Amino acid sequence: MLNHPKKNGKKIDELVEGESLSITETIEDGQLLLYLGLTNDANPLYIQHQFTEKTEYGQPIVPSIMLMGIISSVISKHLPGPGSNIVNFSFNLIQPVHHYETLTFHFEVIKIDLMKEVVTISVKAQNYDEERVLDAVVMVKPTKVNENDEKEVDLYDGQ
């Protein structure tokens, strides 16, 4: 059994409005194939070049749920971080994202509701040409761990 220090994300009182984070991600074939395999999503818009050449998109596009997954992952890892839970997700895809595009996601804490214990995060993403491709608003419950419970935890204890 391996013991690792438990890493919790920020608690609600450790966050401030205006706090921000940017990450850049390139959409690669491996990610797309993994998504398609896990979901059994056979939409030809996502993978079939001959099909998409005949559509308004001209080439395969990235599933919007994959882009939502990137956003969710950043929230879980970084802002607020481990232990946080998304309770509401509003997503607007402004233009399609194609395979191999490099996107920069900008996250900003825009509201902290201490009474509801929820943080609202605005997300905007742009492609390499600096064209905005998506907007999202995500409501997140940050981690809430008792001070006495913060200690080393066995990540493989089966619980």
Disulfide bonds with the S-S distance in Angstrom:
none
